Amino acid sequence: MRNENLQIRTKRFALEVIEFCELLPKNETTGILRRQLLRAGTSVGANYRAACRAKSKPAFISKMGDVLEESDECAYWLELLVESGKIDAQMAAKLMKEATELLAICISSINTAKRNLAATD
């Protein structure tokens, strides 16, 4: 996937997380999980943009690690919302799928960058 396409995709993911969070029930527990999901979901795109501006392959790999962590964290907060009964699984399905796909893309990108880095050593 090209950098520009993934930048658009991660930004769209952030916007979908914002929209999703606005629909969550208003109570104390959900409010805490909402803030965590909102922080992680909007960080995915911000960290990817930073990765695209990395000055070196190790810096790129490090920033992509941040993208991976935030994508995984999104999946975790969504799982908690579903498994605690705060929302039904259908409501979270689209975001969960996208978080999982972004996670797979990150893993692949990191592995490719590491191979390319090792080939230049």
C-alpha positions as CSV (number, residue, x, y, z in Angstrom):
1,M,0.0,0.0,0.0
2,R,1.3,3.4,-0.9
3,N,2.1,5.9,1.9
4,E,-0.5,8.4,0.7
5,N,-3.2,5.7,0.7
6,L,-2.3,4.6,4.2
7,Q,-2.3,8.2,5.4
8,I,-5.8,8.6,4.1
9,R,-6.9,5.3,5.5
10,T,-5.5,6.0,9.0
11,K,-7.1,9.5,9.0
12,R,-10.4,8.0,8.0
13,F,-10.0,5.5,10.8
14,A,-9.5,8.3,13.3
15,L,-12.6,10.1,12.0
16,E,-14.6,6.8,12.3
17,V,-13.3,6.4,15.9
18,I,-14.4,9.9,16.7
19,E,-17.9,9.3,15.2
20,F,-18.1,5.9,17.1
21,C,-17.1,7.5,20.4
22,E,-19.9,10.1,20.0
23,L,-22.4,7.3,19.8
24,L,-21.3,5.4,23.0
25,P,-23.6,5.4,26.0
26,K,-23.0,8.2,28.5
27,N,-21.9,6.6,31.8
28,E,-18.7,6.6,33.9
29,T,-17.2,3.3,32.7
30,T,-18.0,3.9,29.1
31,G,-16.6,7.5,29.4
32,I,-13.2,6.1,30.5
33,L,-13.1,3.6,27.8
34,R,-14.3,6.2,25.2
35,R,-11.4,8.5,26.1
36,Q,-8.9,5.6,25.8
37,L,-10.2,4.6,22.5
38,L,-10.4,8.1,21.2
39,R,-6.8,8.8,22.2
40,A,-5.5,5.5,20.6
41,G,-7.6,5.8,17.5
42,T,-6.5,9.3,16.7
43,S,-2.9,8.4,17.4
44,V,-2.8,5.8,14.7
45,G,-2.8,8.3,11.9
46,A,-0.7,10.9,13.7
47,N,2.1,8.3,14.3
48,Y,1.8,7.0,10.8
49,R,2.3,10.5,9.5
50,A,5.4,10.8,11.7
51,A,6.7,7.5,10.4
52,C,6.4,8.8,6.8
53,R,8.6,11.7,7.8
54,A,11.2,9.6,9.6
55,K,14.8,10.5,8.8
56,S,16.1,6.9,8.9
57,K,14.9,3.4,8.6
58,P,15.4,2.8,12.3
59,A,13.3,5.9,13.0
60,F,10.6,4.6,10.6
61,I,10.6,1.2,12.3
62,S,10.3,2.8,15.7
63,K,7.3,5.0,14.6
64,M,5.6,2.1,12.9
65,G,5.9,0.3,16.2
66,D,3.9,3.1,17.8
67,V,1.3,2.7,15.0
68,L,1.2,-1.0,15.7
69,E,0.7,-0.4,19.5
70,E,-2.0,2.1,19.0
71,S,-3.9,-0.1,16.5
72,D,-3.7,-3.0,18.9
73,E,-4.8,-0.8,21.8
74,C,-7.9,0.3,19.8
75,A,-8.8,-3.4,19.3
76,Y,-8.4,-3.9,23.1
77,W,-10.7,-1.0,24.1
78,L,-13.3,-2.2,21.6
79,E,-13.1,-5.7,23.0
80,L,-13.6,-4.3,26.5
81,L,-16.6,-2.3,25.4
82,V,-18.2,-5.4,23.8
83,E,-17.2,-8.0,26.5
84,S,-18.4,-5.7,29.3
85,G,-21.8,-5.5,27.6
86,K,-21.6,-1.7,27.1
87,I,-22.1,-2.2,23.4
88,D,-23.0,-5.1,21.1
89,A,-20.4,-6.7,18.9
90,Q,-22.1,-5.6,15.7
91,M,-21.7,-1.9,16.7
92,A,-17.9,-2.4,17.0
93,A,-17.4,-4.8,14.1
94,K,-16.4,-2.3,11.4
95,L,-13.8,-0.5,13.7
96,M,-12.5,-3.8,15.0
97,K,-12.0,-5.1,11.4
98,E,-10.1,-1.9,10.4
99,A,-8.0,-1.9,13.6
100,T,-7.0,-5.6,12.9
101,E,-6.2,-4.8,9.2
102,L,-4.1,-1.8,10.2
103,L,-2.3,-4.0,12.7
104,A,-1.5,-6.5,9.9
105,I,-0.3,-3.8,7.6
106,C,2.0,-2.4,10.3
107,I,3.5,-5.8,11.1
108,S,4.2,-6.3,7.4
109,S,5.7,-2.8,7.0
110,I,7.9,-3.3,10.0
111,N,9.1,-6.7,8.8
112,T,9.9,-5.4,5.4
113,A,11.7,-2.3,6.7
114,K,13.8,-4.6,9.0
115,R,14.7,-6.9,6.1
116,N,15.7,-3.9,4.0
117,L,17.7,-2.5,6.8
118,A,19.5,-5.8,7.3
119,A,20.2,-6.0,3.6
120,T,22.0,-2.7,3.7
121,D,24.3,-3.7,6.7
